[in-house]
């Protein structure tokens, strides 16, 4: 059922590709080509102006590269890795990246209960990507000013408590911002591939649908809470990693994976 959902999402994505993405991509290429053309003309008469045109071209190329990266991540067929990850360590490991992404005027706070030692079963690269996607959305919603709070906490869910999650232990990783928030109408649409309210070239509308696909594939859930004018909290419920029972005889002990 889940793979069907992903299939439907992909089909929709492909259907909208020609209209939306090709158009955005073309705009970015126009910026690159235009910038290079102007730079070529001015390189002798006005090197400083030429440099500015080259910088513009580089920015356009970087946007196009980011777009194709997102498209590739979205259509990836490889299986997710399923490895034990310490969620707090993962977020702290992203501190530099988050600071650079959010800028000086947005405060970043990471919270975790002191006794929180639960690991999650996930794919490190994909999880980092998801957190980064959420942080970029938070930044855009805060327009340069506000507070981003990332919290991880272990929760035990009953069957049916959170969407498709089975009963069991999860780590709830939430990314909260003090940004513009979303109306109920908007909230209903944000997981659609290519749905964006951002100007062409800035938003692809793939961020949240990618996060959604990744978390569902990892047997987790995504929950959104948002109040217009106050902010948004996105919570990822990820299954807790529980190590196999410790091996008792020597043979089993030496055959156990040495990852921890
Ligand atoms: P993109 O960021 O490229 O637009 P997403 O799928 O990540 O694509 O987000 C879709 C839309 O959801 C955004 O354009 C924005 O309108 C809304 N959105 C996402 N995250 C937030 C947030 N934290 N606060 C307010 N609006 C948000």
py3Dmol code that shows the C-alpha trace and the ligand (Angstrom):
import py3Dmol

protein = """\
ATOM      1  CA  UNK A   1       0.000   0.000   0.000  1.00  0.00           C
ATOM      2  CA  UNK A   2       2.836   2.278   0.917  1.00  0.00           C
ATOM      3  CA  UNK A   3       4.741   1.530  -2.256  1.00  0.00           C
ATOM      4  CA  UNK A   4       1.551   2.229  -4.180  1.00  0.00           C
ATOM      5  CA  UNK A   5       1.318   5.611  -2.561  1.00  0.00           C
ATOM      6  CA  UNK A   6       4.896   6.346  -3.525  1.00  0.00           C
ATOM      7  CA  UNK A   7       4.159   5.121  -7.008  1.00  0.00           C
ATOM      8  CA  UNK A   8       1.202   7.465  -7.292  1.00  0.00           C
ATOM      9  CA  UNK A   9       3.310  10.332  -6.005  1.00  0.00           C
ATOM     10  CA  UNK A  10       5.973   9.585  -8.569  1.00  0.00           C
ATOM     11  CA  UNK A  11       3.494   9.340 -11.412  1.00  0.00           C
ATOM     12  CA  UNK A  12       2.039  12.679 -10.415  1.00  0.00           C
ATOM     13  CA  UNK A  13       5.529  14.071 -10.174  1.00  0.00           C
ATOM     14  CA  UNK A  14       6.407  12.883 -13.656  1.00  0.00           C
ATOM     15  CA  UNK A  15       3.126  14.267 -14.984  1.00  0.00           C
ATOM     16  CA  UNK A  16       3.911  17.705 -13.657  1.00  0.00           C
ATOM     17  CA  UNK A  17       7.584  17.586 -14.535  1.00  0.00           C
ATOM     18  CA  UNK A  18       7.336  19.030 -18.031  1.00  0.00           C
ATOM     19  CA  UNK A  19       5.237  21.993 -16.970  1.00  0.00           C
ATOM     20  CA  UNK A  20       6.821  22.932 -13.678  1.00  0.00           C
ATOM     21  CA  UNK A  21      10.407  21.823 -13.484  1.00  0.00           C
ATOM     22  CA  UNK A  22      11.402  22.230 -17.101  1.00  0.00           C
ATOM     23  CA  UNK A  23      10.139  25.784 -16.884  1.00  0.00           C
ATOM     24  CA  UNK A  24      12.108  26.512 -13.684  1.00  0.00           C
ATOM     25  CA  UNK A  25      15.176  24.833 -15.054  1.00  0.00           C
ATOM     26  CA  UNK A  26      14.972  26.883 -18.227  1.00  0.00           C
ATOM     27  CA  UNK A  27      14.755  30.068 -16.181  1.00  0.00           C
ATOM     28  CA  UNK A  28      17.894  29.090 -14.309  1.00  0.00           C
ATOM     29  CA  UNK A  29      19.709  28.301 -17.531  1.00  0.00           C
ATOM     30  CA  UNK A  30      18.653  31.684 -18.903  1.00  0.00           C
ATOM     31  CA  UNK A  31      20.284  33.334 -15.888  1.00  0.00           C
ATOM     32  CA  UNK A  32      23.479  31.345 -16.446  1.00  0.00           C
ATOM     33  CA  UNK A  33      23.667  31.935 -20.189  1.00  0.00           C
ATOM     34  CA  UNK A  34      22.673  35.585 -19.935  1.00  0.00           C
ATOM     35  CA  UNK A  35      25.238  36.221 -17.221  1.00  0.00           C
ATOM     36  CA  UNK A  36      28.017  34.576 -19.181  1.00  0.00           C
ATOM     37  CA  UNK A  37      27.099  36.456 -22.357  1.00  0.00           C
ATOM     38  CA  UNK A  38      27.181  39.811 -20.541  1.00  0.00           C
ATOM     39  CA  UNK A  39      30.427  38.895 -18.818  1.00  0.00           C
ATOM     40  CA  UNK A  40      31.998  38.029 -22.153  1.00  0.00           C
ATOM     41  CA  UNK A  41      31.056  41.400 -23.581  1.00  0.00           C
ATOM     42  CA  UNK A  42      32.330  43.392 -20.621  1.00  0.00           C
ATOM     43  CA  UNK A  43      35.353  41.432 -19.587  1.00  0.00           C
ATOM     44  CA  UNK A  44      37.782  43.926 -21.136  1.00  0.00           C
ATOM     45  CA  UNK A  45      35.973  47.236 -20.707  1.00  0.00           C
ATOM     46  CA  UNK A  46      34.640  46.627 -17.205  1.00  0.00           C
ATOM     47  CA  UNK A  47      36.123  43.609 -15.389  1.00  0.00           C
ATOM     48  CA  UNK A  48      34.230  44.360 -12.158  1.00  0.00           C
ATOM     49  CA  UNK A  49      30.883  44.269 -13.962  1.00  0.00           C
ATOM     50  CA  UNK A  50      31.944  41.096 -15.734  1.00  0.00           C
ATOM     51  CA  UNK A  51      32.729  39.534 -12.353  1.00  0.00           C
ATOM     52  CA  UNK A  52      29.224  40.388 -11.084  1.00  0.00           C
ATOM     53  CA  UNK A  53      27.677  38.736 -14.144  1.00  0.00           C
ATOM     54  CA  UNK A  54      29.794  35.655 -13.550  1.00  0.00           C
ATOM     55  CA  UNK A  55      28.654  35.568  -9.918  1.00  0.00           C
ATOM     56  CA  UNK A  56      25.027  35.715 -11.065  1.00  0.00           C
ATOM     57  CA  UNK A  57      25.661  32.915 -13.525  1.00  0.00           C
ATOM     58  CA  UNK A  58      27.255  30.828 -10.778  1.00  0.00           C
ATOM     59  CA  UNK A  59      24.271  31.375  -8.520  1.00  0.00           C
ATOM     60  CA  UNK A  60      21.904  30.315 -11.288  1.00  0.00           C
ATOM     61  CA  UNK A  61      23.967  27.195 -11.933  1.00  0.00           C
ATOM     62  CA  UNK A  62      23.994  26.362  -8.226  1.00  0.00           C
ATOM     63  CA  UNK A  63      20.216  26.614  -8.079  1.00  0.00           C
ATOM     64  CA  UNK A  64      19.887  24.354 -11.078  1.00  0.00           C
ATOM     65  CA  UNK A  65      22.261  21.873  -9.434  1.00  0.00           C
ATOM     66  CA  UNK A  66      20.217  21.952  -6.218  1.00  0.00           C
ATOM     67  CA  UNK A  67      17.081  21.313  -8.237  1.00  0.00           C
ATOM     68  CA  UNK A  68      18.507  18.294 -10.025  1.00  0.00           C
ATOM     69  CA  UNK A  69      19.846  16.928  -6.727  1.00  0.00           C
ATOM     70  CA  UNK A  70      16.355  17.123  -5.281  1.00  0.00           C
ATOM     71  CA  UNK A  71      14.861  15.467  -8.333  1.00  0.00           C
ATOM     72  CA  UNK A  72      17.389  12.670  -8.141  1.00  0.00           C
ATOM     73  CA  UNK A  73      16.798  12.160  -4.444  1.00  0.00           C
ATOM     74  CA  UNK A  74      13.070  12.061  -5.124  1.00  0.00           C
ATOM     75  CA  UNK A  75      13.285   9.429  -7.808  1.00  0.00           C
ATOM     76  CA  UNK A  76      15.917   7.313  -6.128  1.00  0.00           C
ATOM     77  CA  UNK A  77      15.196   3.648  -6.205  1.00  0.00           C
ATOM     78  CA  UNK A  78      17.929   2.416  -3.893  1.00  0.00           C
ATOM     79  CA  UNK A  79      16.773   0.918  -0.660  1.00  0.00           C
ATOM     80  CA  UNK A  80      17.182   2.999   2.446  1.00  0.00           C
ATOM     81  CA  UNK A  81      19.930   2.006   4.785  1.00  0.00           C
ATOM     82  CA  UNK A  82      18.666   0.910   8.123  1.00  0.00           C
ATOM     83  CA  UNK A  83      21.295   1.705  10.693  1.00  0.00           C
ATOM     84  CA  UNK A  84      21.275   2.717  14.349  1.00  0.00           C
ATOM     85  CA  UNK A  85      21.534   6.485  14.663  1.00  0.00           C
ATOM     86  CA  UNK A  86      21.759   8.724  17.700  1.00  0.00           C
ATOM     87  CA  UNK A  87      19.315  11.476  16.750  1.00  0.00           C
ATOM     88  CA  UNK A  88      20.762  14.186  19.015  1.00  0.00           C
ATOM     89  CA  UNK A  89      24.289  13.502  17.793  1.00  0.00           C
ATOM     90  CA  UNK A  90      23.075  13.647  14.211  1.00  0.00           C
ATOM     91  CA  UNK A  91      21.489  17.061  14.733  1.00  0.00           C
ATOM     92  CA  UNK A  92      24.480  18.391  16.686  1.00  0.00           C
ATOM     93  CA  UNK A  93      26.727  17.135  13.903  1.00  0.00           C
ATOM     94  CA  UNK A  94      24.787  19.399  11.556  1.00  0.00           C
ATOM     95  CA  UNK A  95      25.304  22.523  13.711  1.00  0.00           C
ATOM     96  CA  UNK A  96      27.688  24.265  11.345  1.00  0.00           C
ATOM     97  CA  UNK A  97      25.574  23.495   8.330  1.00  0.00           C
ATOM     98  CA  UNK A  98      22.427  24.677  10.105  1.00  0.00           C
ATOM     99  CA  UNK A  99      24.077  27.881  11.306  1.00  0.00           C
ATOM    100  CA  UNK A 100      25.282  28.674   7.812  1.00  0.00           C
ATOM    101  CA  UNK A 101      21.904  27.824   6.299  1.00  0.00           C
ATOM    102  CA  UNK A 102      19.900  29.887   8.758  1.00  0.00           C
ATOM    103  CA  UNK A 103      22.163  32.916   9.055  1.00  0.00           C
ATOM    104  CA  UNK A 104      23.085  35.067  12.037  1.00  0.00           C
ATOM    105  CA  UNK A 105      19.679  36.437  12.868  1.00  0.00           C
ATOM    106  CA  UNK A 106      17.933  33.112  13.429  1.00  0.00           C
ATOM    107  CA  UNK A 107      18.644  31.364  16.701  1.00  0.00           C
ATOM    108  CA  UNK A 108      19.045  27.587  16.616  1.00  0.00           C
ATOM    109  CA  UNK A 109      18.259  25.521  19.701  1.00  0.00           C
ATOM    110  CA  UNK A 110      18.619  21.767  20.119  1.00  0.00           C
ATOM    111  CA  UNK A 111      16.726  20.089  22.956  1.00  0.00           C
ATOM    112  CA  UNK A 112      16.804  16.539  24.209  1.00  0.00           C
ATOM    113  CA  UNK A 113      15.924  15.093  27.597  1.00  0.00           C
ATOM    114  CA  UNK A 114      19.134  14.252  29.447  1.00  0.00           C
ATOM    115  CA  UNK A 115      18.298  10.603  29.825  1.00  0.00           C
ATOM    116  CA  UNK A 116      17.282  10.270  26.208  1.00  0.00           C
ATOM    117  CA  UNK A 117      19.414   7.467  24.898  1.00  0.00           C
ATOM    118  CA  UNK A 118      17.099   5.957  22.331  1.00  0.00           C
ATOM    119  CA  UNK A 119      18.545   5.313  18.934  1.00  0.00           C
ATOM    120  CA  UNK A 120      16.534   5.400  15.737  1.00  0.00           C
ATOM    121  CA  UNK A 121      16.623   2.950  12.879  1.00  0.00           C
ATOM    122  CA  UNK A 122      17.157   5.089   9.825  1.00  0.00           C
ATOM    123  CA  UNK A 123      19.399   6.162   6.959  1.00  0.00           C
ATOM    124  CA  UNK A 124      21.847   8.802   8.165  1.00  0.00           C
ATOM    125  CA  UNK A 125      22.213  10.616   4.868  1.00  0.00           C
ATOM    126  CA  UNK A 126      18.479  10.705   4.239  1.00  0.00           C
ATOM    127  CA  UNK A 127      17.708  11.804   7.773  1.00  0.00           C
ATOM    128  CA  UNK A 128      20.211  14.657   7.538  1.00  0.00           C
ATOM    129  CA  UNK A 129      18.632  15.623   4.246  1.00  0.00           C
ATOM    130  CA  UNK A 130      15.183  15.648   5.824  1.00  0.00           C
ATOM    131  CA  UNK A 131      16.324  17.851   8.729  1.00  0.00           C
ATOM    132  CA  UNK A 132      18.011  20.211   6.296  1.00  0.00           C
ATOM    133  CA  UNK A 133      14.879  20.413   4.146  1.00  0.00           C
ATOM    134  CA  UNK A 134      12.813  21.282   7.216  1.00  0.00           C
ATOM    135  CA  UNK A 135      15.359  23.857   8.351  1.00  0.00           C
ATOM    136  CA  UNK A 136      15.340  25.549   4.939  1.00  0.00           C
ATOM    137  CA  UNK A 137      11.533  25.725   5.027  1.00  0.00           C
ATOM    138  CA  UNK A 138      11.685  27.158   8.546  1.00  0.00           C
ATOM    139  CA  UNK A 139      14.209  29.762   7.441  1.00  0.00           C
ATOM    140  CA  UNK A 140      12.028  30.811   4.516  1.00  0.00           C
ATOM    141  CA  UNK A 141       8.968  31.008   6.790  1.00  0.00           C
ATOM    142  CA  UNK A 142      10.824  33.237   9.281  1.00  0.00           C
ATOM    143  CA  UNK A 143      12.162  35.644   6.674  1.00  0.00           C
ATOM    144  CA  UNK A 144      15.482  35.982   8.415  1.00  0.00           C
ATOM    145  CA  UNK A 145      14.310  36.487  11.987  1.00  0.00           C
ATOM    146  CA  UNK A 146      13.158  34.054  14.645  1.00  0.00           C
ATOM    147  CA  UNK A 147      13.983  30.848  16.403  1.00  0.00           C
ATOM    148  CA  UNK A 148      14.410  27.311  15.206  1.00  0.00           C
ATOM    149  CA  UNK A 149      14.021  24.617  17.845  1.00  0.00           C
ATOM    150  CA  UNK A 150      14.928  21.017  17.175  1.00  0.00           C
ATOM    151  CA  UNK A 151      13.729  18.549  19.786  1.00  0.00           C
ATOM    152  CA  UNK A 152      14.083  14.805  20.066  1.00  0.00           C
ATOM    153  CA  UNK A 153      12.139  12.756  22.551  1.00  0.00           C
ATOM    154  CA  UNK A 154      11.323   9.076  22.911  1.00  0.00           C
ATOM    155  CA  UNK A 155       7.633   8.166  22.819  1.00  0.00           C
ATOM    156  CA  UNK A 156       5.749   4.909  23.087  1.00  0.00           C
ATOM    157  CA  UNK A 157       2.820   4.867  20.702  1.00  0.00           C
ATOM    158  CA  UNK A 158      -0.320   2.800  20.871  1.00  0.00           C
ATOM    159  CA  UNK A 159      -1.692   1.308  17.667  1.00  0.00           C
ATOM    160  CA  UNK A 160      -3.387   4.043  15.621  1.00  0.00           C
ATOM    161  CA  UNK A 161      -2.037   6.871  17.785  1.00  0.00           C
ATOM    162  CA  UNK A 162      -0.072   8.479  14.968  1.00  0.00           C
ATOM    163  CA  UNK A 163      -1.189   7.731  11.414  1.00  0.00           C
ATOM    164  CA  UNK A 164       0.195   4.512  10.023  1.00  0.00           C
ATOM    165  CA  UNK A 165       2.629   3.896  12.897  1.00  0.00           C
ATOM    166  CA  UNK A 166       2.365   0.488  14.506  1.00  0.00           C
ATOM    167  CA  UNK A 167       2.338   0.259  18.279  1.00  0.00           C
ATOM    168  CA  UNK A 168       5.854   0.593  19.650  1.00  0.00           C
ATOM    169  CA  UNK A 169       8.719   2.872  20.550  1.00  0.00           C
ATOM    170  CA  UNK A 170       9.565   5.875  18.396  1.00  0.00           C
ATOM    171  CA  UNK A 171      11.768   8.900  18.545  1.00  0.00           C
ATOM    172  CA  UNK A 172       9.838  12.069  17.779  1.00  0.00           C
ATOM    173  CA  UNK A 173      12.186  14.519  16.100  1.00  0.00           C
ATOM    174  CA  UNK A 174      10.561  17.895  15.695  1.00  0.00           C
ATOM    175  CA  UNK A 175      11.638  21.041  13.935  1.00  0.00           C
ATOM    176  CA  UNK A 176       9.743  24.094  15.139  1.00  0.00           C
ATOM    177  CA  UNK A 177       9.897  27.616  13.770  1.00  0.00           C
ATOM    178  CA  UNK A 178       8.449  30.973  14.735  1.00  0.00           C
ATOM    179  CA  UNK A 179       7.583  31.787  11.138  1.00  0.00           C
ATOM    180  CA  UNK A 180       4.477  32.734   9.176  1.00  0.00           C
ATOM    181  CA  UNK A 181       2.645  29.440   9.756  1.00  0.00           C
ATOM    182  CA  UNK A 182       0.197  27.820   7.370  1.00  0.00           C
ATOM    183  CA  UNK A 183      -3.562  27.998   6.911  1.00  0.00           C
ATOM    184  CA  UNK A 184      -5.536  24.711   7.015  1.00  0.00           C
ATOM    185  CA  UNK A 185      -5.981  24.914   3.223  1.00  0.00           C
ATOM    186  CA  UNK A 186      -2.256  25.219   2.709  1.00  0.00           C
ATOM    187  CA  UNK A 187      -1.520  22.409   5.191  1.00  0.00           C
ATOM    188  CA  UNK A 188      -3.622  20.057   3.094  1.00  0.00           C
ATOM    189  CA  UNK A 189      -1.473  20.566   0.034  1.00  0.00           C
ATOM    190  CA  UNK A 190       2.106  20.832   1.260  1.00  0.00           C
ATOM    191  CA  UNK A 191       2.992  17.159   0.770  1.00  0.00           C
ATOM    192  CA  UNK A 192       2.037  17.248  -2.905  1.00  0.00           C
ATOM    193  CA  UNK A 193       5.095  17.002  -5.130  1.00  0.00           C
ATOM    194  CA  UNK A 194       5.834  20.335  -6.803  1.00  0.00           C
ATOM    195  CA  UNK A 195       3.395  22.248  -4.615  1.00  0.00           C
ATOM    196  CA  UNK A 196       5.137  25.456  -3.618  1.00  0.00           C
ATOM    197  CA  UNK A 197       4.203  28.998  -2.664  1.00  0.00           C
ATOM    198  CA  UNK A 198       7.741  30.219  -3.254  1.00  0.00           C
ATOM    199  CA  UNK A 199       8.818  32.202  -6.316  1.00  0.00           C
ATOM    200  CA  UNK A 200      10.130  30.271  -9.324  1.00  0.00           C
ATOM    201  CA  UNK A 201      13.761  29.402  -8.862  1.00  0.00           C
ATOM    202  CA  UNK A 202      13.480  29.466  -5.072  1.00  0.00           C
ATOM    203  CA  UNK A 203      11.072  26.665  -4.277  1.00  0.00           C
ATOM    204  CA  UNK A 204      10.723  23.332  -6.040  1.00  0.00           C
ATOM    205  CA  UNK A 205       7.838  21.980  -3.990  1.00  0.00           C
ATOM    206  CA  UNK A 206       9.775  18.761  -3.513  1.00  0.00           C
ATOM    207  CA  UNK A 207      11.105  19.261   0.014  1.00  0.00           C
ATOM    208  CA  UNK A 208       8.188  18.040   2.100  1.00  0.00           C
ATOM    209  CA  UNK A 209       7.092  15.344  -0.341  1.00  0.00           C
ATOM    210  CA  UNK A 210      10.630  13.994  -0.178  1.00  0.00           C
ATOM    211  CA  UNK A 211      10.594  14.073   3.627  1.00  0.00           C
ATOM    212  CA  UNK A 212       7.210  12.356   3.605  1.00  0.00           C
ATOM    213  CA  UNK A 213       8.354   9.597   1.224  1.00  0.00           C
ATOM    214  CA  UNK A 214      11.529   8.981   3.214  1.00  0.00           C
ATOM    215  CA  UNK A 215       9.833   8.801   6.613  1.00  0.00           C
ATOM    216  CA  UNK A 216       7.045   6.525   5.393  1.00  0.00           C
ATOM    217  CA  UNK A 217       9.608   4.258   3.783  1.00  0.00           C
ATOM    218  CA  UNK A 218      11.365   4.084   7.150  1.00  0.00           C
ATOM    219  CA  UNK A 219       8.063   2.936   8.746  1.00  0.00           C
ATOM    220  CA  UNK A 220       7.552   6.277  10.434  1.00  0.00           C
ATOM    221  CA  UNK A 221       5.163   9.198  10.148  1.00  0.00           C
ATOM    222  CA  UNK A 222       5.242  12.942   9.604  1.00  0.00           C
ATOM    223  CA  UNK A 223       2.956  15.286  11.531  1.00  0.00           C
ATOM    224  CA  UNK A 224       2.460  19.003  10.974  1.00  0.00           C
ATOM    225  CA  UNK A 225       1.173  21.563  13.418  1.00  0.00           C
ATOM    226  CA  UNK A 226       0.879  25.125  12.298  1.00  0.00           C
ATOM    227  CA  UNK A 227      -0.720  28.374  13.381  1.00  0.00           C
ATOM    228  CA  UNK A 228      -0.821  31.312  10.998  1.00  0.00           C
ATOM    229  CA  UNK A 229       1.322  34.115  12.326  1.00  0.00           C
ATOM    230  CA  UNK A 230       2.856  31.960  15.084  1.00  0.00           C
ATOM    231  CA  UNK A 231       4.813  29.195  13.478  1.00  0.00           C
ATOM    232  CA  UNK A 232       5.045  25.598  12.401  1.00  0.00           C
ATOM    233  CA  UNK A 233       6.211  22.373  13.985  1.00  0.00           C
ATOM    234  CA  UNK A 234       7.042  19.396  11.818  1.00  0.00           C
ATOM    235  CA  UNK A 235       7.482  16.146  13.739  1.00  0.00           C
ATOM    236  CA  UNK A 236       9.067  13.017  12.320  1.00  0.00           C
ATOM    237  CA  UNK A 237       8.219   9.800  14.161  1.00  0.00           C
ATOM    238  CA  UNK A 238      11.014   7.335  13.527  1.00  0.00           C
ATOM    239  CA  UNK A 239      11.040   3.748  14.805  1.00  0.00           C
ATOM    240  CA  UNK A 240      13.358   3.140  17.705  1.00  0.00           C
ATOM    241  CA  UNK A 241      16.364   0.944  17.012  1.00  0.00           C
ATOM    242  CA  UNK A 242      16.574  -1.933  19.409  1.00  0.00           C
ATOM    243  CA  UNK A 243      19.747  -4.000  19.310  1.00  0.00           C
ATOM    244  CA  UNK A 244      19.360  -7.746  19.104  1.00  0.00           C
ATOM    245  CA  UNK A 245      19.610  -9.489  22.456  1.00  0.00           C
ATOM    246  CA  UNK A 246      23.288  -9.795  23.424  1.00  0.00           C
ATOM    247  CA  UNK A 247      24.831 -13.001  22.164  1.00  0.00           C
ATOM    248  CA  UNK A 248      25.637 -15.573  24.816  1.00  0.00           C
ATOM    249  CA  UNK A 249      27.975 -18.031  23.143  1.00  0.00           C
ATOM    250  CA  UNK A 250      31.262 -17.082  21.527  1.00  0.00           C
ATOM    251  CA  UNK A 251      30.338 -18.000  17.990  1.00  0.00           C
ATOM    252  CA  UNK A 252      27.299 -15.782  17.948  1.00  0.00           C
ATOM    253  CA  UNK A 253      29.239 -12.968  19.592  1.00  0.00           C
ATOM    254  CA  UNK A 254      31.913 -12.950  16.922  1.00  0.00           C
ATOM    255  CA  UNK A 255      29.309 -13.131  14.172  1.00  0.00           C
ATOM    256  CA  UNK A 256      27.443 -10.087  15.501  1.00  0.00           C
ATOM    257  CA  UNK A 257      27.904  -6.897  13.513  1.00  0.00           C
ATOM    258  CA  UNK A 258      30.622  -4.750  15.003  1.00  0.00           C
ATOM    259  CA  UNK A 259      28.845  -1.473  14.427  1.00  0.00           C
ATOM    260  CA  UNK A 260      28.274  -0.793  18.101  1.00  0.00           C
TER     261      UNK A 260
END
"""
ligand_1 = """\
27
LIG
P 9.397 24.285 -1.228
O 10.084 24.600 0.064
O 10.362 24.096 -2.354
O 8.288 25.226 -1.558
P 8.201 22.093 0.232
O 7.537 20.854 -0.243
O 9.309 21.905 1.205
O 8.707 22.845 -1.068
O 7.120 23.069 0.874
C 5.905 23.317 0.190
C 5.242 24.576 0.724
O 4.832 24.367 2.079
C 6.150 25.802 0.798
O 6.216 26.472 -0.434
C 5.460 26.627 1.890
O 4.345 27.319 1.375
C 4.901 25.558 2.820
N 5.788 25.350 3.991
C 6.655 24.331 4.171
N 7.270 24.429 5.366
C 6.783 25.540 5.966
C 7.014 26.195 7.239
N 7.899 25.710 8.119
N 6.318 27.329 7.500
C 5.424 27.814 6.609
N 5.149 27.253 5.416
C 5.818 26.134 5.091
"""
view = py3Dmol.view(width=600, height=400)
view.addModel(protein, "pdb")
view.setStyle({"model": 0}, {"cartoon": {"style": "trace"}})
view.addModel(ligand_1, "xyz")
view.setStyle({"model": 1}, {"stick": {}})
view.zoomTo()
view.show()
